[in-house]
Amino acid sequence: MSSLGHEIASAETFGRLVDYPVVDTETHVFVRCWPIETNPQMSAVDPFTRAEHSGAVLAAEMERCGVDVAILIGYDGYDFKSFMERYGSGPADFMGGRAYTRGWAARHRERFRYVTTLHDPRAHPDALEELARELDAGAVGVKFFPAYLNVLADAPEIRAAFDILRERSAAAAFGFEDTVPPATPSLPAMYESLARLAADYPDVPIQLNHGANADADSPEIDLLFEVVRAHPSILVSTSVLGGVLMHWADGWRYPFPEYLRKLAVYAEGLGPDRIAWGTDWPWFEGVAKYPQFLQAIVDHATFLSDEGKRLYLGGNAIRHWRLGVTG
């Protein structure tokens, strides 16, 4: 056999990286985003501009490194219109939304827990009824983008959705991307409003994606930590940690030293029982393969003890999302 043939034959599943349950608290599936044929300002290095990232691919990635469950968040391009426009495109260039995501969640029930995204109730009068239907059909929660809605986290529209979540024992996730005053409320104002919301709905689990989009080197993170520590219902998911503009500082430099440095700030400020692992797959497929995000923690997150890693990589999410996963 040639050396190339040997390499191909050896490209097998490597198996579990840890011997306890692992949960990815933020993933997505979609057909394309910014199709390269109509978005020459983008780069074909980013695979999602030219290739589908389906539930089948995500499940295979999870299988090859031992991730048991993924929180699978579905949204439509119109849920983050200003984000698409920031890259010189528009919401129609995001291909594959809620229905696509729901379909994959239904086909891989053992792997995925589906989370929908709240349509703007001001633009979609039936948004709350739609949310109730999705929860009744199996969704475990809903994501909110306050900056794209241009509201605070405890706005009446979000409180109305929380009433539905409370009735159905479902969870909430928040993404504070593109919180950029004066176009939106400030990030501290978002955190203060989140504290009011969590105080009024202590029985609704709340996940803050991307480290609540705080700058780990800014005083705003102290306010975030204060809010989280005061409310046991809040769990901080930690994919990207790139601030409100989702900047990935490490490029392709494994094991992602800048990310690990920021994660250590969260671990010290909140403790390993209030943070959770997430990848935001497939948005960063252009810089790393899925197993590397897990391997970086297993091998290089020296600021976490073995028990801290067990909590961070799965235990906290299992408790928070009521997953019923054992092992």
C-alpha positions as CSV (number, residue, x, y, z in Angstrom):
1,M,0.0,0.0,0.0
2,S,1.3,3.5,-0.8
3,S,2.0,5.9,2.0
4,L,-1.0,7.9,0.9
5,G,-3.2,4.8,1.0
6,H,-1.9,4.0,4.4
7,E,-2.8,7.5,5.6
8,I,-6.3,7.2,4.2
9,A,-6.8,3.8,5.7
10,S,-5.7,5.1,9.1
11,A,-8.1,8.0,9.1
12,E,-10.5,6.3,11.6
13,T,-12.7,7.5,14.3
14,F,-10.5,8.3,17.3
15,G,-13.1,7.8,19.9
16,R,-14.0,9.5,23.2
17,L,-11.6,12.1,24.5
18,V,-13.0,11.8,28.1
19,D,-14.8,9.1,30.0
20,Y,-17.8,11.2,31.1
21,P,-20.7,12.8,29.3
22,V,-19.9,15.8,27.1
23,V,-22.5,18.4,26.0
24,D,-22.0,21.0,23.4
25,T,-24.2,23.9,24.6
26,E,-24.3,25.8,21.2
27,T,-24.5,24.3,17.7
28,H,-26.3,25.1,14.5
29,V,-27.0,23.4,11.1
30,F,-27.7,25.1,7.8
31,V,-27.3,24.7,4.1
32,R,-25.2,27.8,3.2
33,C,-24.4,31.3,4.5
34,W,-23.1,34.0,2.2
35,P,-23.0,31.7,-0.8
36,I,-19.6,32.4,-2.4
37,E,-21.1,32.6,-5.9
38,T,-23.1,35.7,-5.0
39,N,-20.9,37.1,-2.1
40,P,-17.4,37.6,-3.6
41,Q,-16.6,39.8,-0.6
42,M,-16.5,36.6,1.6
43,S,-13.9,33.9,1.5
44,A,-14.2,30.3,0.3
45,V,-11.9,29.4,3.2
46,D,-15.0,29.5,5.3
47,P,-16.7,26.2,4.4
48,F,-20.2,27.4,5.0
49,T,-20.0,29.7,2.0
50,R,-19.7,26.7,-0.3
51,A,-20.9,23.6,1.6
52,E,-23.9,22.4,3.6
53,H,-23.3,21.7,7.3
54,S,-26.1,19.2,8.1
55,G,-27.2,17.4,11.2
56,A,-25.6,14.2,9.7
57,V,-22.2,15.9,9.6
58,L,-22.6,17.4,13.1
59,A,-23.6,14.0,14.5
60,A,-20.6,12.4,12.9
61,E,-18.3,15.0,14.3
62,M,-19.7,14.4,17.8
63,E,-19.3,10.7,17.4
64,R,-15.7,10.8,16.5
65,C,-14.6,12.7,19.6
66,G,-17.3,11.6,22.1
67,V,-19.8,14.5,22.5
68,D,-23.1,13.0,23.7
69,V,-25.6,15.8,23.2
70,A,-25.7,19.1,21.5
71,I,-28.1,22.0,22.0
72,L,-29.1,22.7,18.4
73,I,-30.3,26.3,17.9
74,G,-32.4,27.1,14.8
75,Y,-32.9,30.6,13.4
76,D,-33.7,32.4,10.2
77,G,-31.6,35.0,8.4
78,Y,-34.2,37.6,9.3
79,D,-33.6,37.0,13.0
80,F,-30.2,38.6,12.6
81,K,-30.6,41.0,9.7
82,S,-28.1,43.6,10.9
83,F,-25.4,40.8,11.3
84,M,-25.9,39.7,7.7
85,E,-25.8,43.4,6.5
86,R,-22.6,44.0,8.5
87,Y,-20.9,41.6,6.1
88,G,-22.2,43.3,3.0
89,S,-25.1,40.8,2.5
90,G,-28.7,40.3,3.5
91,P,-30.8,37.9,5.5
92,A,-31.9,35.9,2.4
93,D,-28.3,34.7,2.0
94,F,-28.7,32.6,5.1
95,M,-30.0,29.3,3.7
96,G,-31.5,26.8,6.1
97,G,-33.5,28.0,9.1
98,R,-35.9,26.7,11.8
99,A,-37.6,24.0,9.7
100,Y,-34.3,22.7,8.5
101,T,-32.9,22.6,12.0
102,R,-36.1,21.0,13.4
103,G,-35.9,18.3,10.8
104,W,-32.4,17.3,11.8
105,A,-33.3,17.4,15.5
106,A,-36.1,15.0,14.8
107,R,-33.9,12.6,12.9
108,H,-31.2,12.5,15.7
109,R,-33.3,12.7,18.9
110,E,-30.6,10.9,20.9
111,R,-28.0,13.6,19.9
112,F,-29.8,16.9,19.5
113,R,-32.1,19.1,21.7
114,Y,-33.8,21.7,19.5
115,V,-34.0,25.3,20.5
116,T,-35.9,27.8,18.4
117,T,-35.4,31.6,18.2
118,L,-38.1,34.2,18.9
119,H,-39.4,36.0,15.9
120,D,-39.9,39.7,16.6
121,P,-43.5,39.9,18.0
122,R,-43.8,43.5,16.7
123,A,-43.2,42.3,13.1
124,H,-44.8,38.9,13.5
125,P,-48.1,39.1,15.5
126,D,-48.3,35.3,15.9
127,A,-44.7,35.0,17.2
128,L,-45.7,34.0,20.7
129,E,-48.2,31.5,19.4
130,E,-45.6,30.1,17.1
131,L,-43.2,29.7,20.0
132,A,-45.8,27.8,22.0
133,R,-46.4,25.5,19.1
134,E,-42.7,24.8,18.7
135,L,-42.3,24.0,22.4
136,D,-45.3,21.8,22.3
137,A,-43.8,19.9,19.4
138,G,-40.6,19.2,21.2
139,A,-38.4,22.3,21.4
140,V,-36.6,22.5,24.8
141,G,-36.2,26.3,24.7
142,V,-36.0,29.5,22.8
143,K,-33.1,31.9,21.9
144,F,-33.4,35.7,22.2
145,F,-31.3,38.3,20.3
146,P,-32.1,41.5,22.3
147,A,-29.8,43.7,20.2
148,Y,-31.4,42.6,16.9
149,L,-34.8,43.2,18.5
150,N,-33.4,46.5,19.9
151,V,-34.9,45.8,23.3
152,L,-33.6,45.2,26.8
153,A,-33.5,41.6,28.1
154,D,-36.6,42.2,30.2
155,A,-38.7,43.9,27.5
156,P,-42.4,43.1,27.6
157,E,-42.0,40.9,24.4
158,I,-39.4,38.8,26.2
159,R,-41.4,38.6,29.4
160,A,-44.4,37.3,27.5
161,A,-42.2,34.6,26.0
162,F,-40.9,33.8,29.5
163,D,-44.5,33.3,30.7
164,I,-44.8,30.6,28.0
165,L,-41.4,29.0,29.0
166,R,-42.5,28.9,32.6
167,E,-45.8,27.2,31.7
168,R,-43.9,24.5,29.7
169,S,-40.8,24.1,31.9
170,A,-38.6,25.2,29.0
171,A,-35.4,27.2,28.9
172,A,-34.1,30.4,27.5
173,A,-30.8,31.3,25.7
174,F,-29.5,34.8,25.1
175,G,-27.1,36.1,22.5
176,F,-25.9,39.7,23.0
177,E,-24.1,39.9,19.6
178,D,-24.0,43.4,18.0
179,T,-24.9,45.2,21.2
180,V,-23.5,48.4,20.0
181,P,-24.8,51.8,21.3
182,P,-26.3,54.1,20.3
183,A,-28.0,51.7,17.8
184,T,-28.9,49.3,20.6
185,P,-29.0,49.5,24.4
186,S,-25.6,49.1,26.1
187,L,-24.2,45.8,27.3
188,P,-24.3,46.9,31.0
189,A,-27.9,47.9,30.5
190,M,-28.6,44.4,29.0
191,Y,-27.0,42.8,32.1
192,E,-29.0,44.9,34.5
193,S,-32.2,44.1,32.7
194,L,-31.2,40.4,32.6
195,A,-30.9,40.5,36.4
196,R,-34.5,41.8,36.7
197,L,-35.7,39.1,34.4
198,A,-33.9,36.3,36.3
199,A,-35.2,37.6,39.6
200,D,-38.8,37.5,38.3
201,Y,-38.5,34.1,36.6
202,P,-36.1,32.1,38.9
203,D,-37.6,28.9,37.7
204,V,-36.7,29.4,34.0
205,P,-33.2,28.3,33.2
206,I,-31.2,31.0,31.3
207,Q,-28.1,30.3,29.2
208,L,-25.9,33.2,28.1
209,N,-24.1,32.3,24.9
210,H,-20.6,33.5,24.0
211,G,-19.8,34.4,27.6
212,A,-22.6,37.0,27.3
213,N,-20.4,38.7,24.8
214,A,-18.4,40.5,27.4
215,D,-14.9,41.7,26.9
216,A,-12.9,39.6,29.3
217,D,-10.5,42.6,29.8
218,S,-13.2,45.2,30.4
219,P,-14.9,46.3,33.7
220,E,-18.2,45.2,32.1
221,I,-17.3,41.6,32.9
222,D,-17.4,42.4,36.7
223,L,-21.1,43.4,36.3
224,L,-21.8,40.2,34.4
225,F,-20.2,38.1,37.1
226,E,-22.2,39.9,39.8
227,V,-25.4,39.2,37.9
228,V,-24.6,35.5,37.3
229,R,-23.5,34.9,40.8
230,A,-26.7,36.4,42.2
231,H,-29.0,34.2,40.1
232,P,-28.5,30.4,40.2
233,S,-30.8,30.0,37.1
234,I,-28.1,31.4,34.8
235,L,-25.4,29.3,33.1
236,V,-22.7,30.9,30.9
237,S,-21.9,29.1,27.7
238,T,-18.4,30.0,26.4
239,S,-18.0,29.5,22.7
240,V,-15.9,32.1,20.9
241,L,-15.5,34.7,23.7
242,G,-15.0,37.4,21.1
243,G,-17.1,40.3,22.5
244,V,-20.1,41.8,20.9
245,L,-18.6,41.5,17.4
246,M,-17.7,37.8,17.8
247,H,-14.0,38.3,17.1
248,W,-12.0,35.1,17.1
249,A,-8.5,36.3,18.1
250,D,-6.6,33.0,17.7
251,G,-6.9,32.5,14.0
252,W,-5.8,28.9,13.4
253,R,-3.3,28.8,16.3
254,Y,-4.1,25.6,18.2
255,P,-4.6,25.2,21.1
256,F,-6.2,28.7,20.9
257,P,-4.2,30.4,23.7
258,E,-6.2,33.7,23.6
259,Y,-9.4,31.8,23.9
260,L,-8.0,29.7,26.9
261,R,-6.8,32.9,28.5
262,K,-10.3,34.4,28.4
263,L,-11.9,31.2,29.5
264,A,-9.7,31.2,32.6
265,V,-11.1,34.6,33.5
266,Y,-14.6,33.2,33.4
267,A,-13.5,30.1,35.4
268,E,-11.9,32.2,38.1
269,G,-14.7,34.8,38.2
270,L,-17.7,32.3,38.2
271,G,-16.2,29.0,39.2
272,P,-16.4,25.8,37.1
273,D,-20.0,25.1,38.1
274,R,-21.4,28.2,36.3
275,I,-19.8,27.9,32.9
276,A,-20.3,25.4,30.1
277,W,-18.5,24.3,26.9
278,G,-19.8,25.2,23.5
279,T,-18.5,25.4,20.0
280,D,-20.9,27.5,17.9
281,W,-20.4,24.9,15.1
282,P,-20.1,25.3,12.2
283,W,-19.3,29.1,12.2
284,F,-15.6,28.6,12.9
285,E,-14.9,25.6,10.7
286,G,-12.6,27.8,8.7
287,V,-10.1,27.9,11.6
288,A,-10.5,24.6,13.4
289,K,-12.1,21.2,13.2
290,Y,-14.7,20.3,15.7
291,P,-12.7,17.8,17.9
292,Q,-10.0,20.4,18.4
293,F,-12.3,22.6,20.4
294,L,-12.8,19.7,22.8
295,Q,-9.2,18.6,22.7
296,A,-8.0,22.1,23.6
297,I,-9.9,21.9,26.9
298,V,-8.9,18.3,27.7
299,D,-5.2,18.9,27.2
300,H,-4.6,22.6,27.8
301,A,-7.2,24.1,30.2
302,T,-4.8,23.6,33.1
303,F,-6.8,26.1,35.2
304,L,-9.6,23.6,35.5
305,S,-9.2,20.5,37.8
306,D,-10.4,17.1,36.6
307,E,-13.7,17.7,38.4
308,G,-13.9,21.2,37.0
309,K,-13.6,19.8,33.5
310,R,-16.2,17.3,34.2
311,L,-18.6,20.0,35.2
312,Y,-17.6,22.4,32.4
313,L,-17.7,19.9,29.6
314,G,-21.0,18.3,30.5
315,G,-22.2,18.1,34.1
316,N,-23.4,21.7,34.3
317,A,-25.3,21.5,31.0
318,I,-27.0,18.2,31.9
319,R,-28.3,19.8,35.1
320,H,-29.2,23.2,33.5
321,W,-31.0,21.8,30.4
322,R,-32.5,18.8,32.4
323,L,-31.0,16.4,29.8
324,G,-31.3,13.1,31.7
325,V,-27.9,12.0,30.4
326,T,-25.9,9.6,32.6
327,G,-22.4,8.1,32.3
